[in-house]
Amino acid sequence: RGPRQPRDRFLPRLDVFFPEGDLDLRVNRLVNKVFFEGQVKYNFINGDITAFLRYRYYGLYRITQLAFFDSISFSNVQKFSNGDFDRVRGTLVFLQWPHDYTHRTFALFEVDRISSNQLEKQFNNSKTNNYIRLGYQIGTPEDSRSNAIVGESRARTTQLFTAAREIGPGGFGFTGALTYGFTFLKGDFKYVKLEAETLKRFDVSENTFLVGRAHLGSIPYRKILRTAPTVDPVDRYSIPRTEFFSLDGRENLKGLKAKRPGSEEFHATFEYFFPWFLDAHHDVLRLRWQTWYWILYSGYGTAGFDRSVYRDFRTWVPDVGIGFESTFGLRGRYRFFFSGVVARALKGSGGVEARVSVKSYR
């Protein structure tokens, strides 16, 4: 018998989000220069489930990734028993060229096969979405949201706060991507999509800081397929539903309850962090609490299907809230981020929204 491999060669990661009911489980293993990863995303309220299998090779000048995925999404809880669903199966090749620690270039080629058994979506059924995406990134490599903009947007880890990213004192990040959906190679959609995001950390004092983020998305070119006023705007164009931008209450404006899709979107958020305690060892509920920040939050944004939404201030929604982000350990080996926020949109009929997330890290 040879020596036993250490258990740490298997690197599990678990994220749980409430009240949406999202669970994200990843199990990784690194063998020589090849990284193997299995990922499952599951919503135990609606029953949505997505599975990924990835192979990533680390070369001297380039990282190459091959991935396969299968995603099934149910419309809502009420229709779950009827079996109405949307399904996307696909494969992709993802290339990354690290120029240095903070500068990277990306290229993605992806083929998605889209199907649905809902009658109102039959025109968007049994279709293929082929696209190429080119991107550039400035910032830390472990910024999952920025990595999703230039790469696998479907697989991104959802986060409550911008500061969950690895952004140090005075840190700055920028990500830009161009996506071209084409009809050759049996593709059924044709569009051009632009997306950019920037973030900046401002250190107010030794232990307090402000994180600002701005996101802009636009689909300047798309074909009109249907013009009837009874057709949902997301079904009028030669764009898959999953490629539209969306304002929601998780990563974007925390006070929104219903998602607001669009081909034009902008939002900005600000999060002011100030500590309750830092580098401590408070034992409560059999957990060792190490750090706790209180957070004052504000945001402002809009989304729609025409560029006139930027000029129509009736479509802009401000929101405010208060939250926290803490870290705790379990049994001296497992460590977690515990985050929560209570926010309210200052326009519209929505009430107070509350969200909580638990995220493991090593």
N, C-alpha and C positions, 0 to 999 in steps of 0.2 A: 504493500500500500504506500502511496505517496503521501505527502503532507496534506492535511485538510485545508481547504480554501477558507479563508475567513468569511464569516457571515456578512461582513460589511461590503463584500463585493456585490451583494444585492442591496439596492438603494431604493426602498419604497418611499413614496410621498403621498400624503393624503390631504385633500382640501374639502371642507364641508361648508355649505352656505345656507343660511336661513333668512327669511321664510321661504325662499324660492325652492328649497329642497334639492339643491345641486350637490353632487358628490363627484370628486375628481381623484382617481387613484392611478398612480404611475409606479411601475416596478422597472428598475433599470439594472443593467449589468454591463460592465466594461471588460472586454476581453481583448488584450493587446491594444490595437488601435481602432477596434470596432465596438461601437456602442449599440446595445440592443435595448429597446424600450417597448413595453406594452402599456397602453393607457386605456382606461375606461372612464367615460363621463356618463353619469346617470342622474336623472331627475326622478326622485321617488314620489313625486306628486303627480306629474303628467305621465310618467313612464318613458320619457325620452331617453335614448341610450345611443352612445357613439363609442366605437372601439377603434383603436389605432395600433398598428404594428410598424416599428421603425428600425432601420439599420443605418447607422451613421459612421462614416469612416473619416478619421482625422489624419489628413495628409500634412505635408510640410507647409504648403502654400494655400491649401484649399480644404474645406470640409464638405463632404458629399453625403447627402442623406436620401434614402429611398424609403417611402412610406406608403402604406395601404390603410384605408379606413372604410367603415360602414356606419352610417348614421341613420337612425329612425326617429322621427319626431311626430308626436301625436298633437292634434290641434288643441285640445283642452281636456279637462277632467270629465266634463259632461259627455264628450264624444268618444272618450276612451273605450267604452264598452262596445261601440259600433265599429271599432277598428279603423277609423279614418286616420291616415298617416301620410307623411312625406318621407321619402327615403333618398339618400344620396350615398352612392358608392363610388370610390375613386382611388386614384394613385397619383403620386407626385414625385418629382425629382427636385431636390432643393440644394443649391450650391451657395457657399459662403466663402468670401475671400477676406480674411482678417489682415488689414494693412498695419495696424498696431493695436494696442489694447482698447482704444476708444474709437477707432474708425474701421468700418466694415462695409463691404459691398455684397449684395445678394442677387440671386436669380432663381426663379421658381417656374417650373412647368407642371401644370396640373390638368388632369382629365377627370371630370365628375359626370356620373350618370345619375340623372334625376328622375324620380318616379313618384306618383301619388295616386291614391285611389279615391280622392275627393272629386266629385263631379265638377265643382266650380274651378278645378285646377287641371282639367283634362287637356287643355291647350298647352299646358306647361308640363305634360307628362311624357315619360319615355324620351327625354331630351338629353343632349350631351353638352356640357359646358367645358370648352377647352380654353385655357388662357395662359399667358406668360406674364410674369410679374418681375419687375426690376426695382431694386431698392438700395438705399444708402442710409447708414446709421452712424450717428455720433453719440457716444455714451457708453455705459457699462454693459458688458455682454449679457448679464443676467436680467435684463429688463424684458420680462415676458410679454408685456403689452406691445412694446415697440417691435419685438421679434415677431409678433403676430401680424403687425401691419405689413412687414416685408416678407413674411413667410406663411406659416399655417395659421390662418385666422380662425379656423374652426376649432383648433385644439388649444387655444390660449387659456391660460389660467386666469380666471376672473378675480379681480381684486377690489376691495372697498376703497382703499386710499392709494394715492400716487406714491406716497413715501414708502410703501411696501417694496418698491423697487430699490435697487442698490444705488442710491444717489447720495454721495458724501457731501460734506460741507462745501457750499458754493458750487455744487455740481450742476451740470448742464447737459441736456440731451436733445437730440433732434433726429427724427426719422421721416423719410419721404419714400413714397412708392408709386410706381406707374403700372397699372394692370391693363392688358389688352386681351379682350375676349374675341376670338376669331371663329369663323364659320368653316374654314377648310379643315381637313382631317375629320369630316363628318360632325363638325360642331354646329350647334343650333342657335347660339347667342353671339351678338356682336356689340361690343361696347368698349369704351375707354374710361378708366376709373383712376382718379388722383386722390391721394391721401397723404396727409402730413400731420405730424404732432411734435410739439416742443414742450420741454419742461425745465424748470429752473428752481433751485433751492436758494433761498435768501436766509442767511443766519442773522437773526435779530439779536440774540445774546449768546452766552456760552452754552446754554441748554435749551433755548427756544429757537424755532425756525419756521419759515413759511415756504410752502411748496406750491408753485403756480404751474398750471398746465393748460395748453390750448391745443385743440384738435380741429382740423379743417378737412372736409371731404367733399368731392364733387365728381359727378359722372357727366362730363361735358358732351359725350357722344353716345347716343343710343337710338335704336330704331323704334318707331312707334308701331305697335302691333294691333292695338284695339283702341278705339276712341269713344265707345259708348259710355255715357255718363254713369251707367250702373256698374261698370267694371271698376274693381278696386285699383287705385293708382299703381300699386306694386305689380299689377298684372298687365299693365298697358304697354310695357316696353320689352325690348329684347335683352332683358337682364334677369338672371335668376333671383329669386326672393332673397337668398342668403347674401347676395352681393350688395344690397342696398345698405345705406348707413342707418343707424338707429340711435335715438336718444332714449335712454332707459334709466332706471333708478339704481343701477348697480355700479357700473364703471363711470357713468357720465354724470347726469344730474341726480343727486341722491333723493331729492324730494318728489320725483316723478313716479307715478304709479303705473300708468299705461305707456307702452313703447310708442315712440313717434318715428316711423320710418321716413326715408326720403333719399332722393338722389343728390340733394344739397344739404350739408350739415356743418354746423360750427358750435362748439361749446368751449367754455373756459371755466376752470375751477381753481379755488384757492383753499389751502388747508394749513391752518396755523397750529403748530404742535408746541405744547408746554407740559413739562413733566409733573407728575405726582410724586414718583420716586424713580431712581435710576440705580442700576447695578446693586440691587438689594437682594435679600433672601428672606422673603416673607412666606411662611408656611401656613397656607389656608386651604381647607378642604383637601388635604393630603397632596396639595400641589405647591411647588416652590415658585412664587411670583418674583420675577427679576426686574422688570421694567414696566412702567405704566405712563403713557402720555394721554392727556386730554387734548381734544382737537376741536377747533372752531372751523366750520366749513361754510363756504358760499360758492355758488355757481351761476352761470348764465349761458343760455344757448337757444338754438332754433334748428329746425329741420323741416324740409318740404321737398316738393318735386319741381320747383322752379326757382331760379336765382332771385326772383322778387322777394323771397322770404327774408333775405338779408336786409332789404329796405323796409319791409313791413314789420314795424316794431310790435304789432299786436301778436305776432307769432313767437316773439322772444319770451322766454320763461326764466325768471330769477328764482333761486331757492337758497335756503340757509339751513344750518343744522349744527348739532353738537355730537361728538363721538369720542371714542377712545381706541387706543391700540396698546396692547400689552403682550408680554412674553412670559411663559411659564414652563416649568419643567415637570416631567412625570417620571418618578423612580430613578432620577439621576441620568437617564439615558435619552429619553424622548423630549423634544422641545417643540413648542407651538407658539404661533401668533394667534391672539384672540382679539378680534376687532368688532366694533359695533358703531352704529350711527342712527340718530333720529333726526329726520329732516322734513321740511315742508316746502312745497312750491308756493311762491307768493302770488301766482296767477292760476286761474282755473278752479275747478271744483274738487280737486283732490284733497285728501286729508293728510295727516301726519304719517310718514313712512318710517319704519324701523327695520334695520337689517343687521345681521350678525354673521360673522365668518370665523372659522377655525382652520388654521393652516399649519401643517407640520413643516419643519425644516431641520437640517442637520448642521 
